[in-house]
Amino acid sequence: MVAKYNSKQRTRGVTTPKRLFLNLEGAFPWNGKIYDKLSGKSGVYLISVIGWERWIPYLHGKSNIIYVGESEDIGKRLRQHKSIGINHELKGYVDGCFLNVYYRNVLNVSELKTHEAQMILEFEDRYGGIPMCNGQRPDVD
C-alpha cells in the first residue's frame, strides 16, 4: 500500500523562515545591534530560535519560528520585548536563547495587522498551530 502525503506532512523537513514567507530581510542575530538596525522600520517581523535542539514540535511538523508580530517601529518593539516582557513566554526565550529576527517592510501602517494576520494564518495552515509565543489566532474579517 502506498501512503499519500499532503503538503502539511511534508513540513517535517527543514522549512526556513525565508522559504515559508516571501520578501523577508534577515536573519539578524538578536543582540544589542538589532535595535538600532531595525529602529524606525515599520513592518511585520518574526522571531526564530537558533539550534536544532530548540525546534518546536507542532501538529504538522517542527519549526524554529516562535513569534510573528507587527510594529510601526520594529527596533523599539523588540526593545520592549526584551525589557518589559509583556509576553512572558517570549521574554523567556529572549533571555535564555540565541534568536534570529526577520522582517518585511510594510509601508502603509494601516496594513500592518493584515500582514501579521496573514503570516500567522499561513504558519497555522502549514504547521497546524500558531507560533508558540503568539497568544491567540488573529481575528480576520
C-alpha positions, 0 to 999 in steps of 0.5 A, spaced: 500 500 500 502 506 498 501 512 503 499 519 500 502 525 503 499 532 503 503 538 503 502 539 511 506 532 512 511 534 508 513 540 513 517 535 517 523 537 513 527 543 514 522 549 512 526 556 513 523 562 515 525 565 508 522 559 504 515 559 508 514 567 507 516 571 501 520 578 501 523 577 508 530 581 510 534 577 515 536 573 519 539 578 524 542 575 530 538 578 536 543 582 540 544 589 542 545 591 534 538 589 532 535 595 535 538 600 532 538 596 525 531 595 525 529 602 529 524 606 525 522 600 520 515 599 520 513 592 518 511 585 520 517 581 523 518 574 526 522 571 531 526 564 530 530 560 535 537 558 533 539 550 534 536 544 532 535 542 539 530 548 540 525 546 534 518 546 536 514 540 535 507 542 532 501 538 529 504 538 522 511 538 523 517 542 527 519 549 526 524 554 529 519 560 528 516 562 535 513 569 534 510 573 528 508 580 530 507 587 527 510 594 529 510 601 526 517 601 529 520 594 529 527 596 533 523 599 539 518 593 539 523 588 540 526 593 545 520 592 549 520 585 548 526 584 551 525 589 557 518 589 559 516 582 557 509 583 556 509 576 553 512 572 558 513 566 554 517 570 549 521 574 554 523 567 556 526 565 550 529 572 549 533 571 555 535 564 555 536 563 547 540 565 541 534 568 536 534 570 529 529 576 527 526 577 520 522 582 517 518 585 511 517 592 510 510 594 510 509 601 508 502 603 509 501 602 517 494 601 516 496 594 513 500 592 518 495 587 522 493 584 515 500 582 514 501 579 521 494 576 520 496 573 514 503 570 516 500 567 522 494 564 518 499 561 513 504 558 519 497 555 522 495 552 515 502 549 514 504 547 521 497 546 524 498 551 530 500 558 531 507 560 533 508 558 540 509 565 543 503 568 539 497 568 544 491 567 540 489 566 532 488 573 529 481 575 528 480 576 520 474 579 517 
